[in-house]
Amino acid sequence: MPSDLGPLGQPADVGLLSPVSIGAGDEASDRAVVSHLIEAELSLTGALVAAGLAPASVASAVAAVRADPPAVDLAALARDSVAGGNPVIPLIPLVRAAVAAHDADAAVWVHRGATSQDILDSALMTLSRDVAASVVENLWRAAGALEELARAHRDDPAAARTLTQHAVPTTLGLKAATWLRAITRARHRLADIAAELPAQLGGAGGTLASFVELFGAAAAAGLPAHYAHELGLAAPAAPWHTDRWPVTELGDALAAVIAAVGAFGSDVATMARTEIGEASVEVGGGSSAMPQKQNPVDAVLLRSAALRAPGLAAQLHLAAGLAVDERPDGAWHAEWPVLQELLKLALGATDRAAHLAAGLRLDAPRARANLALTGGLIVSERLGLVLVPLIGKARFDVLIADAAAGADLGELIRALPEASHVDAAALVDPAQYLGLAPQLVDLAVRAAVADGIRP
């Protein structure tokens, strides 16, 4: 609409400085929020009908508005929301007018007995439920690609790195399996939290007094469950106007998802460094100054989301901790943009993670070459376990120092009379010191298959 546009006839805010969520984050846009607000209002009216508290004829008007919702000028709604401090207040007359256009008598049932917090909280819960479903689907896509990588590289040795340095051998498959496990766990947690998101219906102060006055105590007690059913949410045990667990638990689950894909992206960014070269992306991003570059942009954007998400989740907890009285004086309002941003980041980051995983290539020969950089010293843990009992710690330390200085490790071992029975070549072979890495890959793959990752 014109009032949604900037001076050049384009939307005023297109996420220019948040490329990780562009496009994918539209499901949590202001337009989507308004759609869910309208549905929250219509669902309350529908719940009154379902509970036998409003005439059955009202349902027809509600259905008609659902099929053809009112056009809303977002910029005007935002401006009008300032006076009352939330967008529900100026939206109510728009919904009433839309219902009245189909049935003038039905309009009186719009927002009957409710407060703006009931509508806004419930709308954010349905928005979050739908976004969570999309995020879970994105994580499924990423997990499917990672499961294939884990199987393909089950036995391909690579350097495990601790504190940025070569540690002991692992496998490329176990790296992929570790990403897979983290993403799967985060997916399950988010799906579980989304299934528990509750409707909100408490009236002005969380007592449902207006509904008791209008319909009696028994009907008022049953109405939140009817409302939850209309919305497809969980029935609340009680109004949660200042008990913000649905928001904080959801925020934590979203942050965990973003952390899981962020760790994946961080590993890929490291492995794709020119001098490491153990990973490559299907399509890299270019540089404005260096035409040779193929930047792992998806991995970079995943890291950007992972850097932002923890602060947002913490902000939700801060707001929850300051949710005073029976409706917070600012803490509630502070939640909205933070939760919206987390939803957008989760949508964008998981979409990027799925894209990255689908096009990711792991380079087994390059990983083996990197393993050889220290001339066998990457298995020094193993050497100590085998040789120290034979030659003592002091002589072993000298041997390692000589190898680090450039001497051939295998020759040093073969020169030890006490180790004449030891196969030096096998002892320093990284591929023979993988521990349970291949078996851990198998466990992750079996769990993924059992989870339904592949038909």
C-alpha positions in Angstrom: 0.0 0.0 0.0 1.2 3.6 -0.6 1.6 4.3 3.1 3.8 1.3 3.5 6.2 2.7 1.0 9.3 5.0 1.3 10.0 8.1 -0.7 11.0 6.1 -3.7 7.8 4.1 -3.8 9.5 1.1 -2.1 8.9 -0.5 1.3 10.5 1.6 4.0 12.2 -1.4 5.7 13.4 -4.3 3.7 15.9 -5.8 6.0 18.8 -4.3 4.1 21.3 -4.8 7.0 20.1 -8.2 8.0 20.8 -10.4 4.9 20.5 -13.6 6.8 16.7 -13.1 7.2 15.8 -11.5 3.9 13.1 -13.4 2.1 13.0 -16.3 4.6 12.0 -14.0 7.4 8.8 -12.8 5.7 6.7 -15.2 7.6 7.4 -13.2 10.8 7.0 -9.8 9.1 4.7 -7.0 10.3 2.2 -8.1 7.6 2.2 -11.6 9.0 1.7 -10.2 12.6 -1.4 -8.3 11.5 -2.8 -11.4 9.8 -2.4 -13.3 13.1 -3.9 -10.4 15.1 -7.0 -10.5 12.9 -7.2 -14.3 13.2 -6.9 -13.9 17.0 -9.9 -11.6 17.0 -12.0 -13.7 14.7 -11.1 -16.9 16.7 -12.3 -15.3 19.9 -15.6 -14.5 18.3 -15.7 -18.1 16.9 -15.0 -19.4 20.4 -18.0 -17.5 21.8 -20.1 -19.2 19.1 -18.6 -22.6 19.8 -19.3 -22.2 23.5 -22.9 -21.4 22.8 -22.4 -17.8 24.1 -22.9 -16.0 20.8 -25.6 -16.6 18.2 -24.7 -19.3 15.7 -25.3 -16.9 12.9 -22.2 -15.0 13.9 -20.1 -17.8 12.6 -21.1 -17.0 9.0 -19.8 -13.5 9.3 -16.6 -14.7 10.9 -16.0 -17.2 8.1 -16.6 -14.5 5.5 -14.0 -12.2 7.0 -11.6 -15.1 7.2 -12.0 -15.7 3.5 -11.6 -12.0 2.7 -9.8 -10.3 5.6 -9.8 -6.5 5.7 -7.0 -4.6 4.0 -4.8 -3.0 6.6 -2.6 0.0 6.0 0.5 -1.1 8.0 2.0 2.4 8.3 -1.3 3.9 9.5 -1.9 1.1 11.9 1.6 1.6 13.4 1.0 5.3 13.8 -2.3 4.8 15.4 -0.9 2.2 17.8 1.2 4.8 19.6 -1.8 6.4 21.4 -2.7 3.1 23.2 0.7 1.6 23.1 -0.2 -1.5 21.0 -1.6 -2.3 17.6 -4.6 -4.2 18.8 -6.5 -1.1 19.8 -6.6 0.6 16.4 -7.2 -2.8 14.7 -10.4 -3.6 16.6 -12.6 -1.2 14.7 -11.2 -2.4 11.4 -12.2 -6.0 12.3 -15.6 -4.9 13.6 -16.3 -3.0 10.4 -15.3 -6.1 8.3 -17.6 -8.3 10.3 -20.4 -5.7 10.2 -20.2 -5.6 6.4 -21.5 -9.2 6.4 -23.7 -9.1 9.5 -24.3 -5.8 11.4 -25.5 -7.6 14.5 -22.4 -9.9 14.6 -20.0 -7.0 15.0 -20.9 -6.6 18.7 -19.3 -9.9 19.4 -15.8 -8.8 18.2 -13.4 -8.4 21.1 -16.3 -9.1 23.5 -14.9 -9.2 27.1 -11.2 -9.3 25.9 -8.3 -7.0 26.5 -5.6 -6.1 24.0 -3.1 -8.4 25.7 -5.3 -11.4 25.1 -5.3 -10.8 21.4 -1.6 -9.7 21.0 -0.2 -12.6 23.1 -2.4 -15.1 21.3 -1.5 -13.8 17.9 2.2 -14.0 18.7 1.7 -17.6 19.8 0.0 -18.6 16.6 2.7 -16.7 14.6 5.4 -18.5 16.6 3.8 -21.8 16.1 3.7 -21.4 12.3 7.2 -20.0 12.2 8.4 -22.9 14.3 6.9 -25.4 11.8 8.8 -23.7 9.0 12.0 -23.7 11.0 11.6 -27.4 11.8 11.2 -28.1 8.1 14.3 -26.2 7.3 16.2 -28.2 10.0 14.9 -31.4 8.4 16.4 -30.3 5.1 19.7 -29.5 6.7 19.8 -32.7 8.7 19.1 -34.8 5.6 22.1 -33.4 3.8 24.3 -33.8 6.8 23.3 -37.4 7.3 24.4 -38.1 3.7 27.7 -36.3 4.4 28.3 -38.3 7.6 27.7 -41.6 5.9 29.9 -40.7 2.8 32.9 -39.6 5.0 32.5 -42.1 7.9 36.1 -43.3 7.6 37.8 -40.3 6.1 40.4 -39.2 8.6 40.8 -35.5 9.4 42.5 -33.4 12.1 40.4 -32.7 15.2 41.3 -29.2 16.4 41.2 -28.0 20.0 41.9 -24.4 20.8 42.5 -23.9 17.0 45.4 -26.4 16.9 45.7 -30.0 15.7 44.7 -32.3 18.5 44.1 -36.0 17.5 42.7 -37.6 14.4 38.9 -37.7 13.9 36.9 -38.2 10.7 35.1 -35.8 8.4 32.1 -38.0 8.9 32.1 -37.4 12.6 32.3 -33.7 12.1 29.2 -33.9 10.0 27.6 -36.3 12.5 28.2 -33.8 15.3 26.5 -31.0 13.3 23.7 -33.5 12.6 23.2 -34.4 16.2 23.1 -30.7 17.4 20.6 -29.7 14.7 18.4 -32.7 15.4 18.3 -32.0 19.1 17.5 -28.3 18.5 14.7 -29.3 16.1 13.1 -31.7 18.6 13.3 -29.1 21.4 11.7 -26.4 19.2 8.9 -28.7 18.0 8.1 -29.7 21.6 8.0 -26.1 22.8 5.8 -25.1 19.8 3.3 -27.8 20.6 2.8 -26.4 24.1 2.3 -22.7 23.2 -0.8 -21.6 24.9 -3.6 -19.2 24.1 -4.1 -16.1 26.3 -7.4 -15.1 27.7 -7.6 -13.3 30.9 -9.5 -10.1 30.4 -8.4 -6.8 31.7 -6.5 -8.0 34.8 -6.1 -11.7 34.3 -9.3 -12.6 36.3 -11.7 -13.2 33.4 -14.1 -11.0 35.3 -15.7 -9.5 32.2 -16.5 -13.0 30.9 -18.0 -14.0 34.3 -20.1 -10.9 34.2 -21.3 -11.5 30.7 -21.7 -15.3 30.7 -21.4 -16.7 34.2 -18.5 -18.3 36.1 -18.8 -21.8 34.5 -18.9 -20.5 31.0 -16.0 -18.1 31.7 -13.9 -20.9 33.1 -14.4 -23.0 29.9 -13.9 -20.2 27.4 -10.1 -20.2 27.3 -10.1 -23.8 26.2 -12.6 -23.0 23.4 -10.4 -20.1 22.4 -7.3 -22.3 22.3 -9.1 -24.8 20.2 -10.1 -22.2 17.7 -6.5 -21.0 17.4 -5.0 -24.4 17.4 -3.0 -23.6 20.5 -2.7 -25.4 23.9 -5.3 -24.5 26.5 -3.8 -22.3 29.2 -3.9 -23.5 32.8 -4.5 -19.8 33.7 -3.9 -16.4 32.2 -0.2 -15.7 31.9 -0.2 -11.9 31.5 2.9 -11.6 33.8 4.0 -15.2 33.8 6.0 -15.1 30.6 7.3 -18.6 30.4 5.7 -19.2 26.9 7.9 -16.4 25.5 11.1 -17.2 27.4 11.0 -20.9 26.7 10.2 -20.2 23.0 13.1 -17.7 22.9 15.5 -20.2 24.4 14.5 -22.9 21.9 14.9 -20.4 19.0 18.3 -19.4 20.3 19.3 -23.0 20.6 18.4 -23.6 17.0 20.4 -20.7 15.9 23.3 -21.8 18.0 23.2 -25.2 16.4 23.3 -23.9 12.9 25.8 -21.2 13.9 28.3 -23.8 15.1 27.8 -25.7 11.8 28.5 -22.5 9.9 31.5 -21.6 12.1 33.1 -25.0 11.4 32.5 -24.7 7.7 33.9 -21.2 7.6 37.1 -22.5 9.2 37.3 -25.6 7.1 36.8 -23.6 3.9 39.7 -21.3 4.5 42.1 -21.3 1.6 44.9 -22.7 3.6 42.8 -25.5 5.1 40.5 -26.4 2.2 38.7 -29.3 3.8 35.3 -27.9 2.8 33.9 -26.1 -0.1 30.6 -24.6 -0.9 28.5 -25.1 -4.0 28.1 -21.4 -4.7 30.4 -18.8 -3.1 29.9 -15.1 -2.7 32.1 -12.7 -4.6 34.1 -9.7 -3.5 33.8 -6.1 -4.7 37.6 -5.9 -4.9 39.0 -9.4 -5.2 37.5 -11.3 -8.1 39.2 -14.6 -7.2 37.2 -15.0 -3.9 34.5 -17.5 -3.4 33.3 -16.6 0.1 31.3 -19.1 2.1 28.5 -16.5 2.5 26.0 -18.9 4.0 28.4 -19.9 6.7 29.2 -16.2 7.4 25.5 -15.4 7.7 24.9 -18.3 10.1 27.7 -16.9 12.3 26.0 -13.5 12.2 22.7 -14.9 13.4 24.5 -16.9 16.1 26.1 -13.7 17.4 22.8 -11.9 17.6 20.5 -14.5 19.0 21.8 -14.9 22.6 21.3 -11.2 23.3 17.8 -11.4 22.1 17.0 -14.4 24.2 18.5 -12.6 27.2 16.3 -9.6 26.5 13.2 -11.8 26.7 14.3 -13.0 30.1 15.0 -9.5 31.3 11.5 -8.4 30.2 10.0 -11.4 31.9 11.8 -10.6 35.1 10.4 -7.1 35.1 6.8 -8.1 34.2 5.2 -6.5 37.2 1.6 -6.1 38.4 -1.1 -7.7 36.3 0.2 -6.1 33.0 3.7 -4.9 32.6 4.5 -1.2 32.1 6.9 -1.6 29.2 8.4 -5.0 29.8 5.6 -6.6 27.8 6.0 -4.1 25.0 9.8 -4.7 24.9 9.2 -8.4 24.1 7.4 -7.9 20.8 10.2 -6.7 18.5 12.7 -9.0 20.2 10.6 -12.1 19.7 9.9 -11.0 16.1 13.6 -10.6 15.4 14.4 -14.0 16.9 11.7 -15.6 14.7 13.1 -13.9 11.6 16.7 -15.0 12.5 15.6 -18.6 13.1 13.8 -18.6 9.7 16.7 -17.1 7.8 19.4 -19.0 9.6 17.8 -22.4 9.2 17.0 -21.7 5.5 20.7 -20.7 5.0 21.8 -23.8 6.9 19.8 -26.1 4.7 21.2 -24.4 1.6 24.7 -24.7 2.9 24.4 -28.3 3.9 22.9 -29.3 0.5 25.8 -27.8 -1.4 28.6 -28.6 1.0 31.6 -30.7 -0.2 34.1 -32.2 2.2 37.6 -32.9 0.7 39.0 -36.1 2.1 42.4 -35.9 0.3 42.9 -32.4 1.5 42.0 -33.5 5.1 44.7 -36.3 4.8 47.2 -33.8 3.6 46.5 -31.5 6.5 46.9 -34.5 8.9 50.4 -35.0 7.6 51.5 -31.4 8.3 53.0 -32.3 11.7 54.8 -35.4 10.5 52.8 -37.8 12.7 52.8 -35.6 15.8 49.0 -35.5 15.7 49.1 -39.0 17.2 51.5 -38.0 20.0 48.9 -38.9 22.5 49.0 -42.5 21.2 52.7 -42.5 21.1 52.9 -41.5 24.7 50.5 -44.4 25.7 52.7 -46.9 23.8 56.2 -45.6 24.2 56.4 -44.0 27.7 56.0 -47.5 29.4 59.0 -48.7 27.2 61.4 -45.7 27.3 60.2 -43.5 30.1 58.8 -40.0 30.1 62.1 -38.1 29.8 63.3 -40.0 26.7 59.8 -39.7 25.2 59.8 -35.9 25.6 63.2 -35.7 23.9 61.8 -37.9 21.0 58.8 -35.6 20.5 61.1 -32.5 20.7 63.4 -34.0 18.0 60.4 -34.7 15.8 59.0 -31.3 16.3 62.4 -29.9 15.2 62.2 -31.8 11.9 63.4 -35.3 12.5 61.5 -38.2 11.0 59.2 -39.5 13.7 59.0 -43.0 12.2 62.8 -43.3 12.0 63.2 -42.1 15.6 60.8 -44.8 16.8 62.5 -47.5 14.7 65.8 -46.5 16.3 64.6 -47.3 19.8 65.8 -50.8 20.9 63.0 -51.1 23.4 60.4 -50.5 20.6 61.8 -53.0 18.1 58.6 -55.0 18.2 56.5 -51.9 17.4 55.3 -51.2 13.8 56.4 -47.6 13.6 54.5 -46.9 10.3 51.2 -48.1 11.8 51.8 -46.3 15.1 52.1 -42.9 13.4 49.3 -43.5 10.9 46.4 -41.1 11.8 43.9 -43.4 10.2 44.7 -46.0 12.8 44.0 -43.8 15.7 40.4 -42.8 15.2 39.0 -44.2 18.4 35.2 -44.7 18.0 34.8 -42.0 15.4 33.3 -44.3 12.8 31.0 -46.0 15.3 29.8 -42.6 16.6 29.0 -41.7 13.0 27.0 -45.0 12.7 25.0 -44.1 15.9 24.2 -40.6 14.6 23.1 -42.0 11.2 21.0 -44.7 12.8 19.3 -42.2 15.0 18.6 -39.9 12.1 17.1 -42.8 10.1 15.0 -43.8 13.0 13.9 -40.2 13.3 12.6 -40.5 9.7 15.3 -38.4 8.0 15.1 -40.6 5.0 12.1 -42.5 3.5 
